[in-house]
Amino acid sequence: MAQVPTDNEFVAAMTNHIKVCAAKSRDFTHLYAETAGGVHSPSLTGTSQLDAYRPLFLPTILIGDSRLGGISATVSSYESLALRGYTVDAILLFRDNYYRNWEYLQGYFAERNVHVVAFEAPPEKHSDPDINVRLTEQYYQKIVPTSREGDIFKLLSHLDDCHHQRLAELDSLPRRTLDSIWWPFVQHSHFTSEKDVTIIDSASADTFSVYNGLKIDPSKGGSLLEPHFDGSASWWTQGLGHAHPSLTLAAARAAGRYGHVMFPQATHLPALKLAERLVQSGPGQGWASRAFFSDDGSTGMEVAIKMALRAFAVRESGGMETRVKRRDLGVLGLKGSYHGDTIGAMDACEEGVYTSEWHEAKGYWFDPPTVAIRKGQTVISLPSAIAAESGDGADAIEAESLGWTYDMETRLHTPLAGVYRSYIERTLRQLKQRSECTLAALILEPIVMGAGGMIFVDPLYQRVLVDVVRASDPTTSHPEEWSGMPVIFDEVFVGFYRLGLQSTIPLLGVTPDISVHAKVLTGGLLPLAVTLASDSIFRAFYSEKKVDALLHGHSYTAYPVGCEVANESLKIIDNLSRSDPWRDAKQNWGHKRDVSITDAEKAIWSFWDHDFIDTLSNLDVVSEVMTLGTVLAIKIVDNSAGYQSHSAEKVLSGIREAVDDGTPSPISGGAPFGINFRTLGDVAYFMLSLNTSPEVTRAVERRIMKALRVT
C-alpha cells in the first residue's frame, strides 16, 4: 500500500510545481490551485485543507454557494479563511434567480472590501451528448467572449490589481517604517537603508515569510518571498509556532463571548480556570494561593515587587496597623539580571546597558557563578571573590556531568555549597552593618538570566542563596510564612518548558513566595502575565481598610481573550510533554523514555542534539556553549566581549541568507531558508518552539555548524 504523503510533503510538492510553472514563463501570468471540497474538507492526512494549505499563504478565491443555505455556508467559509489569515481577493458564485444569494452576499462583502462576482449558471446537462457539448460550448463563449469584455475579464483585472497592490505595499513598507517606527533595542543610526528592514509578509509554524522584492532582480528568477526560521521564537514568546489555529480559535471564542470586561469584584470562566490551573497544578502547586493578572512580564514584576515590599514593611513595623511607608527598601539579586523596562523593574537591577537616566538602583547584586560547556566538558565558573575562598583558588571547576550540575540533592552536600553559603552569609552581614538600604526582597531569574546575555547561573548558588536568606530570620514560627525576606522567582522567560521544565521550582528544590509568568503562557499569540503569591503575601494586604489593598491594576486585567488562549496553550503543551518527539529528545540526553513524574519534573535535557552541542563546544571560534530545553546559547571568542560587541553577529551573519543546496529543506514548502536570529553582544542565541520538528531542528543545527566551521 502506498504511503500517504505528509502535509509537509504535500506542500513541498505544491511549491515545486508552482516553481516549475513559473520558470516556464518570464511574463506575468496566472496559476490557479484548485482545492477539492469545502474549506474544511480533509487533506490526505486528515488535516483541514485550510491548515494544510496555510504555509503557502496563496491569495484566495472563495467559491460561494448559490443554493438554499448558501449564504450561511459562504459566510462561514470566509470567516474560517479570515481566522487563519488568508487574503480573500474575490468570491465567485452562480446567479440563481430563485434564491438570489448573490444579491445579499454582494452587499455583505462590500462592507468588508471583498469583491463578489455572480455568473450565469451553466445549462442543465442534456441527455443527448452532442447537444450537451454544443450547449456547454455556447455557455463558455457567452461568459468568456472573444471581445474579452464582461465579468470574467473584470475579475481577472481585479485579481491583477490585487496582486500589484500587494507588491506595491510590500515595496513601500521599508521606507514608511524608517520614517515612522521607533524600534526597541535598535540604534537607528546603524540601520538607515531600506534593505536593512526585514519585511514579514506572514508567518506560519516556525517561519516568517519574508519579502525580498528590494533585494532580488525578478527578471533573473527567484521568489519574491523567502522563508526565514524564527530563531528567537519571536523574542522568546513562541511556544507553539506562529498562527496556531487552535490558539486563534480560542482567541476568537473569547472575543466573541466577552470582548473585554472589567475585573475588580468580578470573575469570568477563562480567568478563573487559568488561575486555578496555575495555582493548583501549575507552577504554584503546593505553595501559592492567589493569582494576580497583568499585561506582560515587566508589569507582572512590578506587581511582584510591590507585594514583596509591602509584606516586608508590614512585618518589620509590627503589623498592618503600625505599618509606615518605607523609602529605604531595596532588593537582593544577581548581576546581569533583567526584569523588564518599567521603572520599578529597572530599579530592581543594578546599573547597566538597559537602564535610563532616571534609573535608581535600589539594592545589592551578587556576582554569580555560571555553568557552560567548554570543549565537551561542563564547567562551573566562579567569580574571583568566591574562587579565592574555594581552597585552590581555581576560577573554573569541571563538573561530573551536566545532569550532576543540576542535582541539588547531591550538590547541597558538596564543599562548594559550603563555600557559597559562607560567602553569602558574610556578605549579607557586611551589608547589614553598612545600612545603605534595607534589603526587603530576593529577586531571581531562576537558572538562566536571559537579557543579561543568556547567563546560565549555577543552580546550587541560587538554591543556597534562597536558603541563607530564609535562615536569616529565626523568629518566623509558621512554616508557611515567608522568612528572612520574600523570595520572587521571575519565570517570565524560563517558565512553561522554555528550559524543558514546566517550572524551575522542582529543579531548585525550593519554592518562592511570589513568582511571575508570561511569554510562553499564551503560546506567543498575545500578551498576558500572572503573578502568583503565597497566602502569607496575600495577607499583607488584607485588612478592613481599602487603602491597605493592592491598589494596582491594568485596564486589560485578566483579559478574557488572553486567558482563554493561555488555557488552550497550556492544554496543548501538556499533550506535547507526553509526545514521542519529547521522549526522543530526552533519550538523546540520556534519560529513559518512561520515568516517574517527579524525575520528569527535574530532568535536564534539550531539543538540541547532544552530539551537536559537544561538537559546537570544541570549535576554536566558540568560547562556550550552553543549552536547556529550547534554548541554545553560543558565546564567541572575543577579547572585547560584552553587550556592545558585534562578534556573534559578524561570525553568524551568513545564516540569515537562504542557501540552496539542491535538496528540499524540512521547512514547510521545502524551500531554502534563512535564519532570523538575535545576539547579545558576543553571545548568539537560538530558540525553538515546543513543537518544532526534529527535522527542522537538525537543519538549523547544520546551518549554524557550517557557518562556525568556515569562520
Secondary structure, 3 states (H helix, E strand, C coil): CCCCCCHHHHHHHHHHHHHHHHHCCCCCCCCCCCCCCCCCCECCCCCEHHHHHHHHCCCEEEECCCCCCHHHHHHHHHHHHHHCCCCEEEEEEEECCCCCHHHHHHHHHHCCCCEEEEEECCCCCCCCHHHHHHHHHHHHHHHCCCCCCCHHHHHHHHHHHHHHHHHHHHHHHHHHHHHHCCCCCCCHHHCCCHHHCCCEEEEEECEEEEECCCCCCHHHCCCCEEEEEECEHHHHCCCCCECCHHHHHHHHHHHHHCCCCCCCCCCCHHHHHHHHHHHHHCCCCCCCCEEEEECCHHHHHHHHHHHHHHHHHHHHCCCCCCCCCCCCEEEEEECCCCCCCCHHHHHCCCCCCCCCCCCCCCEEEECCCEEEEECCEEEEECCHHHHCCCCCCCCEEECCCHHHHCCHHHHCCCHHHHHHHHHHHHHHHHHHHHCCCEEEEEEECCCEECCCCCEEECHHHHHHHHHHHHHCCCCCCCCCCCCCCCEEEECCCCCCCCCCCCCCHHHHCCCCCEEEECHHHHCCCCCCEEEEECHHHHHHHCCCCHHHCCCCCCCCCCCHHHHHHHHHHHHHHHHHCCCHHHHHHHHHCCCCCCCCHHHHHHCCCECCCHHHHHHHHCCCCEEEEEEEECEEEEEECCCCCCCCCCHHHHHHHHHHCCCCCCCCCCCCCCCCCEEECEEECCEEEEECCCCCCHHHHHHHHHHHHHHHHCC
